[in-house]
Structure formats: C-alpha cells, structure tokens
C-alpha cells in the first residue's frame, strides 16, 4: 500500500507544479521602453494587444511630439497592470521639458530618466507619479544652462555683433535684422549649444533694431546676465518714446540709457539757421537782380520807342521833300516842254530802254534776294540744330554726373533709380526735338565675352524702348552694346571695373 501512495504523491506534486506554472504564465506583465533621440521618440516592447502602444503614440501626438514604434510584439497572455494610463498622464510633461529622456516599464517597475531645465519640471513629474500604485524609480536630473549673452555696437559707421549664442539661427536673426537696414555688420558671435535663450530676447532685439540702427548715434545694445541694456543718442524725444514702448513689452530686466543728442541737435539747428540765412540772402539778391533787369528792359523799350518815333518823323520829312521836289520838277518840265519836244522822243525811247534794263535788273535782284532768304533759313536751321545739340549735350552731361542709368546686377532690368534717370533723359530729348543720339552700353571684363556683349545690347535696347514710351521717336535713337571692347580704364581693380560698367549718351552729328 505504501508503494502505491508514493507514486501518487509524486504525480500530484507534478500536477501542482504544472498548474502553478500555467497560472504564472497568465500573470506575465507587459514590458516597454520609450527612448528620446533629439526631437523624436522611439517605442520598443511587448504588449498584450495593438491598442496599448497606439494609446501611448496618441498621448505623445497630443503634445505635438512623434512617437515611432520600432520592434513591438503582441501576446494576449501579457497584462498591463495600469502602466499605460500612467505614461499617458506624464507624456505631455515628458515631451515638453525632458532632454535625453527615457521611460521604461520592466519587471513591474516604471523607471523615468532624463534631464530637465528647472526644478518645477521635476516636482511636477513627482506629483504625477505619486498618484500611481506602481513601483516607480524617478531618476530625473535638473540642469539649468546659462543664458545667451551678446552686444550690438556701432563702430566707425558700421555695427559689430559679438557674444555667445545657443545656435546659429539666433545669431543669424540679429545679423539679418541689422543688414536689412543697409548697414555693414561685423560678425564676432560664437555658438555654444549649452546656452539657452530666455523669454524671447532675440525677437525683442530684432524688433528694436530697425528704429535703433536708423535713428541713433553711438548706438549699443547688450544682453548679459539676463539684463538688456540699450545705449544711444537720438535727435528727437519721439524716438526715445518709441524705444521705450518697444522695451516695455519684454519680460527681461531692461536698462534704458538712451538720451537726446543735445550737441547734434544744437548743431543741426545752427545748420538750419545758416541755411535759412543763405536762402534769404539768395532770395534778396535774386529780387534785386530781377528789379534791375526789369528797369533795364523798361529803359530799352523806352529808348526803342523814341528811336522809332524819330525814324517816322525823318521818313515823313523825306516824303514831303520828295513831293515838293516832284512838283518843282513837273513845273520845270512843263516850262521846257516846248523847247525840247523833238528831244523828248529820243529821251522817251532811251528811258524805255533804261526801264526795261532796270526791270531786268530788279528781277535779278529779287531772285538773288530770294536765294539769299533760302540760304538764311538753312543757316538758321543749322544754327538752331547746333544750339540744341550743345544745350542737350550739357544737360545730359549734367544729369549723368549725379545719376546713373542703373540696372539690376547681371540683368537688363532697370532699377527704380535707373527708371527715374531715363525719364529725365526723355524730358531733355523732347525739349530738343532736332537732335539724334546714340545709347552706348559697356561692361567690365568679368564673365564671358559673348554674354557681356549680349547683356550690354539688351540693356541699351531697354533704355531705347523706355525712351519711346516717353514720346522720343525711335528714328532719333541708336542703341549699340559694345560689351567689354571699349573700357575707359584697365579692368585691374574693382574701382576701375565699376567705371567701365556704364551707359553713355552720345550726341550724333558732331
């Protein structure tokens, strides 16, 4: 009997072990790890179903982060024990504040690792984890980095940017804001990824720069030890008020040392007073000269009228004398008529011949006078053309001394200044309609010869087209592009090359 019970006891023990193992398999918990890599998050683990990792993915998505699943496996025998809900509750804080973060649930223990930039984040994580019954290990570390520091300073008409930035984008934002105002800036900034920006100081300074660069002298902006300091001198109270308004919106500590530039204001007032005095002197001088000119013209007109009166009187006296002489001659002829009757016939014949000759001579004189009049008209027209040519040449030279026919770099598109210059050129040409011009386009030696020749031709064609729009006849304008074939000076320096890049206006017919 004892021999039978021993095998039965062993069999029962084996059955108990199998049942215990089977029950233990059903109680195996899930395991997973969430790892932060830069701004992305990766999920690896073992889950009871696909709904569990999907819940974790959606909790990160609500915080604007992306949780990517890597090598996940599913087994319906696994159980979660509530860790999924805990991770969903801490996901927003984890995604927003943690660096090099990691969440791991293994062996029924939830472990949190990572670095945050403030004690408030660590305390908030501790509060969230205190509501769970799970075993938790919180290894969160607090590392508070130093803030960025920089100086923008006006030196010798240009600006220098120096200091330390957390990334290239911060430095580029300030450089762009300064360069946008057409100001030369020297970059001495360095990048230190361990630094941070506080309370949007880059945006505050970028918004301040446009007014600051244009309207301040001895300008300086610095941000150090979390203090924004602004120095500079302005010409108006309104400028100081605008800067004060811009600075009032920032949350950092501000030291505003901007003041009125009293010396410059006084100098400007003196300059304006001197300009007003000179203007008054010029106006008084112009008025005096105008009065003198008016008196001179009046005296000339009176003298001319008097001279004309004298001429009329002389002509009247001459006519009266001729009339009396004629009457005397008629009387004399009548007295001698009988005596010279026979001779009168000969004299009449001779007189007729003389009159015919005189008529022929008068016709010749009249034809000569007509020819002289035509010649005079031609001479007057030539003289008029020459005068217009000289006046136009002076006016065009005067225009091009202060303005250029300017194009966009490497293109045949006129800049706004170039368009204004062409409009003024058209006004001059329309003022002198008898002259003709050549528009000559030239480039420097940079680039391909064929490209330079084509570019110079398209540019002068553009000027000719714009002149036509302003009413200048195409027949009066020749447009020739010479490329780099006619340099004014050798193309050896940047200054010489700038002189060779030009558009010349040549008066034709000289």
C-alpha positions as CSV (number, residue, x, y, z in Angstrom):
1,X,0.0,0.0,0.0
2,X,2.9,2.3,0.9
3,X,4.4,1.7,-2.5
4,X,1.2,2.9,-4.3
5,X,0.9,6.1,-2.3
6,X,4.4,7.3,-3.1
7,X,3.9,7.4,-6.9
8,X,0.5,9.0,-6.4
9,X,2.1,11.7,-4.3
10,X,4.8,12.4,-6.9
11,X,2.1,12.6,-9.6
12,X,0.1,15.0,-7.6
13,X,3.1,17.2,-6.9
14,X,3.9,17.2,-10.7
15,X,0.3,18.3,-11.4
16,X,0.5,21.1,-8.9
17,X,3.8,22.4,-10.4
18,X,2.3,22.4,-14.0
19,X,-0.8,24.2,-12.8
20,X,1.3,26.8,-10.9
21,X,3.5,27.3,-14.0
22,X,0.5,27.7,-16.2
23,X,-1.1,30.3,-13.9
24,X,2.2,32.1,-13.6
25,X,2.4,32.4,-17.5
26,X,-1.0,34.2,-17.5
27,X,0.3,36.8,-15.0
28,X,3.4,37.8,-17.0
29,X,3.4,41.7,-17.2
30,X,4.0,43.7,-20.4
31,X,7.4,45.4,-20.9
32,X,8.3,48.5,-23.0
33,X,10.8,51.4,-23.3
34,X,10.3,54.9,-24.7
35,X,13.6,56.5,-25.7
36,X,14.1,60.2,-26.7
37,X,16.5,60.8,-29.6
38,X,16.8,64.6,-30.5
39,X,13.2,65.6,-31.0
40,X,11.9,62.1,-31.8
41,X,10.7,59.3,-29.6
42,X,11.0,55.5,-30.2
43,X,8.8,52.8,-28.6
44,X,10.0,49.2,-28.2
45,X,8.4,46.5,-26.1
46,X,6.0,43.6,-25.5
47,X,2.2,44.3,-25.3
48,X,-1.0,42.4,-24.9
49,X,-2.5,44.0,-28.0
50,X,-2.0,46.8,-30.5
51,X,-4.3,49.1,-28.7
52,X,-1.8,49.6,-25.9
53,X,1.1,51.1,-28.0
54,X,-1.4,53.1,-30.0
55,X,-2.6,54.8,-26.8
56,X,1.0,55.8,-26.0
57,X,1.5,57.1,-29.5
58,X,-1.6,59.2,-29.4
59,X,-0.7,60.7,-25.9
60,X,2.6,62.0,-27.4
61,X,0.8,63.3,-30.6
62,X,-1.4,65.4,-28.4
63,X,1.7,67.2,-27.1
64,X,3.0,67.8,-30.7
65,X,5.6,65.0,-30.5
66,X,6.0,61.9,-32.6
67,X,6.4,58.5,-31.0
68,X,7.5,55.9,-33.5
69,X,7.1,52.2,-32.9
70,X,10.2,50.1,-33.6
71,X,10.2,46.4,-32.7
72,X,6.9,45.7,-30.7
73,X,5.5,42.3,-30.1
74,X,2.0,41.2,-29.0
75,X,0.9,38.4,-26.7
76,X,-2.6,38.1,-25.4
77,X,-1.3,36.3,-22.3
78,X,0.5,39.6,-21.1
79,X,-1.1,42.1,-18.7
80,X,-0.5,45.9,-18.4
81,X,-1.3,46.5,-14.7
82,X,-2.2,50.2,-15.4
83,X,1.2,51.5,-16.6
84,X,-0.2,52.6,-19.9
85,X,-2.5,55.2,-18.2
86,X,0.4,56.5,-16.0
87,X,2.6,57.0,-19.1
88,X,-0.3,58.8,-20.9
89,X,-0.6,61.2,-18.0
90,X,3.1,62.1,-17.9
91,X,3.6,62.2,-21.7
92,X,2.9,66.0,-22.2
93,X,5.4,67.0,-19.5
94,X,8.0,64.4,-20.8
95,X,7.7,65.6,-24.4
96,X,7.9,69.3,-23.5
97,X,10.6,69.5,-20.8
98,X,12.8,66.4,-20.9
99,X,16.1,66.1,-22.8
100,X,17.8,62.7,-23.4
101,X,14.7,61.2,-21.8
102,X,13.7,57.6,-21.3
103,X,10.6,55.8,-19.9
104,X,11.0,52.1,-19.2
105,X,8.4,49.7,-17.7
106,X,10.0,46.3,-16.8
107,X,9.7,43.8,-14.1
108,X,6.6,45.8,-12.8
109,X,8.8,48.8,-12.2
110,X,8.3,52.2,-14.1
111,X,11.6,54.0,-14.5
112,X,11.9,57.7,-15.6
113,X,15.3,59.0,-16.8
114,X,16.2,62.4,-18.4
115,X,17.3,66.0,-17.9
116,X,15.0,69.0,-17.3
117,X,15.9,72.7,-17.2
118,X,14.1,73.5,-13.9
119,X,13.1,72.2,-10.5
120,X,9.5,72.9,-11.3
121,X,9.5,70.2,-14.0
122,X,11.0,67.6,-11.7
123,X,8.5,68.5,-9.0
124,X,5.6,68.3,-11.4
125,X,6.8,64.8,-12.6
126,X,7.0,63.7,-8.9
127,X,3.4,64.9,-8.4
128,X,2.1,63.0,-11.4
129,X,3.9,59.8,-10.4
130,X,2.6,60.0,-6.8
131,X,-1.0,59.1,-7.9
132,X,0.0,55.6,-9.1
133,X,0.3,52.3,-7.2
134,X,3.0,51.1,-9.4
135,X,6.6,50.9,-8.2
136,X,8.4,53.9,-9.6
137,X,12.0,54.9,-9.9
138,X,12.4,58.6,-10.9
139,X,16.0,59.4,-12.0
140,X,15.2,62.9,-13.3
141,X,18.1,65.3,-13.2
142,X,17.9,69.1,-13.1
143,X,20.4,71.0,-15.2
144,X,19.9,74.8,-15.6
145,X,22.0,76.1,-18.5
146,X,23.4,79.6,-18.7
147,X,21.6,82.2,-20.8
148,X,22.9,83.6,-24.0
149,X,24.8,87.0,-24.0
150,X,25.6,89.4,-26.8
151,X,26.5,93.0,-27.7
152,X,25.5,95.0,-30.8
153,X,27.7,98.1,-31.1
154,X,28.1,100.9,-33.6
155,X,31.7,101.4,-34.5
156,X,33.1,103.7,-37.3
157,X,29.8,103.9,-39.2
158,X,29.2,100.1,-39.0
159,X,28.0,97.6,-36.5
160,X,29.7,94.8,-34.7
161,X,27.9,91.7,-33.3
162,X,29.7,89.8,-30.6
163,X,28.8,87.4,-27.9
164,X,27.6,83.8,-27.4
165,X,24.5,82.1,-28.8
166,X,22.8,78.8,-28.3
167,X,22.6,78.1,-32.1
168,X,23.3,79.7,-35.5
169,X,19.6,80.6,-36.0
170,X,19.8,83.1,-33.1
171,X,22.9,84.8,-34.4
172,X,21.5,84.9,-38.0
173,X,18.3,86.5,-36.8
174,X,20.2,89.5,-35.4
175,X,22.6,89.7,-38.4
176,X,19.6,89.7,-40.8
177,X,17.8,92.4,-38.8
178,X,20.9,94.7,-39.0
179,X,21.7,94.0,-42.6
180,X,18.1,94.7,-43.6
181,X,18.7,98.3,-42.8
182,X,21.6,98.5,-45.3
183,X,24.1,98.6,-42.5
184,X,27.5,96.9,-42.6
185,X,27.8,94.4,-39.7
186,X,30.9,92.6,-38.5
187,X,30.2,89.1,-37.0
188,X,32.2,88.1,-34.0
189,X,29.5,85.9,-32.4
190,X,30.2,82.3,-31.3
191,X,27.9,79.3,-30.9
192,X,27.7,77.4,-27.6
193,X,25.0,74.7,-27.6
194,X,25.0,74.6,-23.8
195,X,23.4,78.1,-23.6
196,X,19.7,79.0,-23.7
197,X,17.6,81.9,-24.8
198,X,15.3,83.4,-22.1
199,X,11.9,85.0,-22.7
200,X,12.3,85.7,-26.4
201,X,15.1,88.2,-26.2
202,X,16.2,87.6,-29.8
203,X,12.8,88.6,-31.1
204,X,12.7,91.7,-28.8
205,X,16.1,92.9,-30.1
206,X,15.3,92.1,-33.7
207,X,12.1,94.2,-33.5
208,X,14.1,97.0,-31.9
209,X,16.9,97.1,-34.4
210,X,15.2,98.9,-37.4
211,X,14.5,102.2,-35.5
212,X,17.6,101.8,-33.4
213,X,20.0,101.5,-36.4
214,X,18.5,104.3,-38.4
215,X,17.8,106.9,-35.7
216,X,20.5,106.6,-33.0
217,X,24.2,107.6,-32.8
218,X,26.8,106.0,-30.6
219,X,24.4,103.0,-30.6
220,X,24.9,99.9,-28.4
221,X,22.6,97.0,-27.4
222,X,23.8,94.4,-24.9
223,X,22.2,91.4,-23.2
224,X,24.3,90.0,-20.3
225,X,23.4,88.3,-17.0
226,X,19.7,88.3,-18.1
227,X,19.8,92.2,-18.4
228,X,19.0,94.0,-21.7
229,X,21.0,97.3,-21.8
230,X,20.3,99.9,-24.5
231,X,22.6,102.9,-25.1
232,X,22.5,105.6,-27.8
233,X,21.8,109.2,-28.6
234,X,18.7,110.4,-30.6
235,X,17.7,113.6,-32.3
236,X,14.0,113.6,-31.1
237,X,12.0,112.9,-28.0
238,X,9.6,110.8,-30.1
239,X,12.4,108.4,-31.0
240,X,13.2,107.8,-27.3
241,X,9.5,107.3,-26.6
242,X,9.3,104.7,-29.4
243,X,12.2,102.7,-28.0
244,X,10.7,102.9,-24.5
245,X,7.5,101.5,-25.9
246,X,9.3,98.6,-27.7
247,X,11.2,97.7,-24.5
248,X,8.0,97.8,-22.4
249,X,6.8,94.5,-24.0
250,X,9.8,92.4,-22.9
251,X,9.8,90.4,-19.7
252,X,13.5,90.6,-19.1
253,X,15.1,93.3,-16.9
254,X,15.8,96.4,-19.0
255,X,18.3,99.3,-18.5
256,X,17.5,102.1,-21.0
257,X,20.3,104.6,-21.3
258,X,19.1,106.3,-24.4
259,X,19.3,110.1,-24.3
260,X,18.9,113.2,-26.5
261,X,21.9,114.1,-28.6
262,X,21.9,117.7,-27.4
263,X,25.2,118.6,-29.2
264,X,23.9,117.2,-32.5
265,X,20.5,118.9,-32.1
266,X,22.2,122.2,-31.5
267,X,24.5,121.7,-34.5
268,X,21.5,120.8,-36.7
269,X,19.6,123.9,-35.5
270,X,22.6,126.0,-36.3
271,X,22.9,124.4,-39.7
272,X,19.2,125.0,-40.5
273,X,19.6,128.7,-39.3
274,X,22.6,129.2,-41.6
275,X,20.7,127.5,-44.5
276,X,17.8,129.9,-43.9
277,X,20.1,132.9,-43.8
278,X,21.8,131.9,-47.0
279,X,18.4,131.3,-48.6
280,X,17.2,134.7,-47.5
281,X,20.3,136.3,-48.9
282,X,19.9,134.4,-52.2
283,X,16.3,135.4,-52.5
284,X,17.1,139.1,-51.7
285,X,19.9,139.0,-54.3
286,X,17.6,137.4,-56.9
287,X,14.9,140.0,-56.2
288,X,17.4,142.9,-56.6
289,X,18.7,141.4,-59.9
290,X,15.1,140.9,-61.1
291,X,14.3,144.6,-60.3
292,X,17.5,145.7,-62.1
293,X,16.6,143.6,-65.1
294,X,13.1,145.0,-65.2
295,X,14.4,148.5,-65.1
296,X,16.9,147.8,-67.9
297,X,14.2,146.3,-70.1
298,X,11.9,149.2,-69.5
299,X,14.7,151.7,-70.4
300,X,15.4,149.7,-73.6
301,X,11.8,149.7,-74.5
302,X,11.5,153.5,-74.0
303,X,14.7,154.1,-76.0
304,X,13.4,151.9,-78.8
305,X,10.0,153.7,-78.9
306,X,11.8,157.1,-79.0
307,X,14.1,155.9,-81.9
308,X,11.1,154.6,-83.8
309,X,9.4,158.0,-83.4
310,X,12.5,159.8,-84.8
311,X,12.6,157.4,-87.8
312,X,8.9,158.0,-88.5
313,X,9.5,161.8,-88.4
314,X,12.5,161.5,-90.7
315,X,10.5,159.4,-93.2
316,X,7.7,161.9,-93.1
317,X,10.1,164.8,-93.8
318,X,11.8,162.9,-96.6
319,X,8.4,162.1,-98.2
320,X,7.4,165.8,-98.0
321,X,10.7,166.8,-99.6
322,X,10.2,164.3,-102.4
323,X,6.7,165.6,-103.0
324,X,8.0,169.2,-103.3
325,X,10.9,168.2,-105.5
326,X,8.5,166.4,-107.8
327,X,6.2,169.4,-108.1
328,X,9.2,171.6,-108.9
329,X,10.4,169.0,-111.5
330,X,6.9,168.9,-113.1
331,X,6.9,172.7,-113.4
332,X,10.3,172.8,-114.9
333,X,9.4,170.1,-117.4
334,X,6.3,172.0,-118.4
335,X,8.3,175.2,-118.9
336,X,10.9,173.4,-121.1
337,X,8.4,171.1,-122.8
338,X,8.0,173.1,-125.9
339,X,11.8,173.6,-126.3
340,X,12.7,170.0,-126.1
341,X,9.7,168.4,-127.8
342,X,11.9,166.9,-130.5
343,X,14.4,165.8,-128.0
344,X,11.7,164.2,-125.8
345,X,11.1,161.4,-128.2
346,X,14.7,160.4,-128.1
347,X,14.7,160.7,-124.3
348,X,11.4,158.7,-124.1
349,X,13.0,155.9,-126.1
350,X,16.1,156.0,-124.1
351,X,14.0,156.0,-120.9
352,X,12.0,152.9,-122.1
353,X,15.2,151.0,-122.7
354,X,16.5,152.1,-119.3
355,X,13.3,151.0,-117.6
356,X,13.5,147.6,-119.3
357,X,17.1,147.2,-118.1
358,X,16.1,148.3,-114.7
359,X,13.2,145.8,-114.7
360,X,15.5,143.0,-115.7
361,X,18.0,144.1,-113.0
362,X,15.2,144.3,-110.4
363,X,14.1,140.8,-111.3
364,X,17.7,139.6,-111.0
365,X,18.0,141.4,-107.6
366,X,14.7,139.9,-106.5
367,X,15.8,136.4,-107.4
368,X,19.1,137.0,-105.6
369,X,17.3,138.2,-102.6
370,X,15.0,135.1,-102.6
371,X,18.1,132.8,-102.9
372,X,19.7,134.7,-100.0
373,X,16.5,134.2,-97.9
374,X,16.5,130.4,-98.5
375,X,20.2,130.3,-97.6
376,X,19.5,132.3,-94.5
377,X,16.7,129.8,-93.5
378,X,19.1,126.9,-94.0
379,X,21.8,128.6,-92.0
380,X,19.3,129.5,-89.2
381,X,18.2,125.8,-89.1
382,X,21.7,124.6,-88.9
383,X,22.5,127.1,-86.2
384,X,19.3,126.1,-84.3
385,X,20.3,122.4,-84.5
386,X,23.9,123.2,-83.3
387,X,22.5,125.3,-80.4
388,X,20.1,122.4,-79.5
389,X,22.9,119.9,-79.7
390,X,25.1,121.9,-77.4
391,X,22.3,122.6,-74.9
392,X,21.2,118.9,-74.9
393,X,24.8,117.7,-74.5
394,X,25.3,120.0,-71.5
395,X,22.0,118.9,-69.9
396,X,22.7,115.2,-70.5
397,X,26.2,115.5,-69.1
398,X,24.9,117.4,-66.1
399,X,22.2,114.6,-65.5
400,X,24.7,111.8,-65.8
401,X,27.2,113.4,-63.4
402,X,24.7,112.9,-60.5
403,X,22.6,110.0,-61.7
404,X,23.3,106.7,-63.5
405,X,21.3,104.6,-65.8
406,X,21.3,101.8,-63.3
407,X,20.3,98.1,-63.8
408,X,19.9,95.1,-61.6
409,X,23.1,93.2,-61.3
410,X,23.6,90.8,-64.3
411,X,20.2,91.7,-65.8
412,X,18.7,94.2,-68.2
413,X,16.0,95.3,-65.7
414,X,16.2,99.0,-64.7
415,X,16.3,99.7,-61.0
416,X,13.9,102.4,-59.7
417,X,16.7,104.9,-59.8
418,X,17.5,103.8,-63.4
419,X,13.9,104.3,-64.5
420,X,13.9,107.8,-62.9
421,X,17.1,108.7,-64.8
422,X,15.7,107.5,-68.2
423,X,12.5,109.6,-67.6
424,X,14.7,112.7,-67.0
425,X,16.7,111.9,-70.2
426,X,13.4,111.7,-72.2
427,X,12.4,115.1,-70.9
428,X,15.7,116.5,-72.2
429,X,15.3,114.8,-75.6
430,X,11.7,116.0,-76.0
431,X,12.9,119.5,-75.2
432,X,15.4,119.4,-78.2
433,X,13.5,117.5,-81.0
434,X,16.1,118.2,-83.7
435,X,19.0,116.2,-82.2
436,X,19.7,112.5,-82.5
437,X,21.6,110.3,-80.0
438,X,23.4,107.0,-79.6
439,X,23.0,104.9,-76.4
440,X,26.3,103.1,-75.9
441,X,26.3,100.2,-73.4
442,X,29.6,99.0,-71.8
443,X,30.6,96.3,-69.3
444,X,33.7,95.3,-67.4
445,X,35.8,92.2,-68.3
446,X,34.3,89.9,-65.8
447,X,32.4,86.9,-67.3
448,X,32.1,85.6,-70.8
449,X,32.7,88.0,-73.8
450,X,29.6,86.9,-75.6
451,X,27.4,87.2,-72.5
452,X,28.8,90.7,-71.8
453,X,28.1,91.8,-75.4
454,X,24.6,90.5,-75.3
455,X,23.9,92.0,-71.9
456,X,25.1,95.4,-73.0
457,X,22.9,95.3,-76.1
458,X,19.8,94.2,-74.2
459,X,20.3,97.0,-71.7
460,X,20.6,99.8,-74.3
461,X,17.6,98.3,-76.1
462,X,15.7,98.5,-72.8
463,X,16.7,102.2,-72.5
464,X,15.6,102.9,-76.1
465,X,12.3,101.2,-75.5
466,X,11.7,103.2,-72.3
467,X,12.5,106.5,-74.2
468,X,9.9,105.5,-76.9
469,X,7.3,105.2,-74.1
470,X,8.2,108.7,-73.1
471,X,7.5,110.1,-76.6
472,X,11.0,110.0,-78.0
473,X,11.0,108.9,-81.7
474,X,12.8,105.6,-82.4
475,X,14.3,107.3,-85.5
476,X,16.3,109.7,-83.3
477,X,17.9,106.9,-81.2
478,X,20.6,104.4,-82.0
479,X,21.2,101.6,-79.4
480,X,24.6,99.8,-79.6
481,X,26.1,97.4,-77.0
482,X,29.9,97.3,-77.0
483,X,30.3,94.7,-74.2
484,X,33.8,94.9,-72.8
485,X,35.5,96.2,-76.0
486,X,35.8,99.9,-75.0
487,X,37.0,100.2,-71.4
488,X,37.6,103.7,-70.0
489,X,40.4,102.3,-67.8
490,X,42.2,98.9,-67.4
491,X,40.0,96.3,-65.7
492,X,42.6,95.7,-63.0
493,X,40.7,96.9,-59.9
494,X,37.2,96.8,-58.5
495,X,37.1,100.6,-58.8
496,X,38.2,100.6,-62.5
497,X,35.6,97.8,-63.3
498,X,32.9,99.9,-61.8
499,X,33.9,102.8,-64.1
500,X,33.8,100.5,-67.1
501,X,30.2,99.3,-66.3
502,X,28.4,102.3,-67.8
503,X,25.8,103.6,-70.3
504,X,26.9,106.6,-72.4
505,X,24.7,109.0,-74.2
506,X,26.4,110.3,-77.4
507,X,25.0,113.3,-79.4
508,X,25.1,112.4,-83.1
509,X,26.2,114.7,-85.9
510,X,29.0,116.4,-84.0
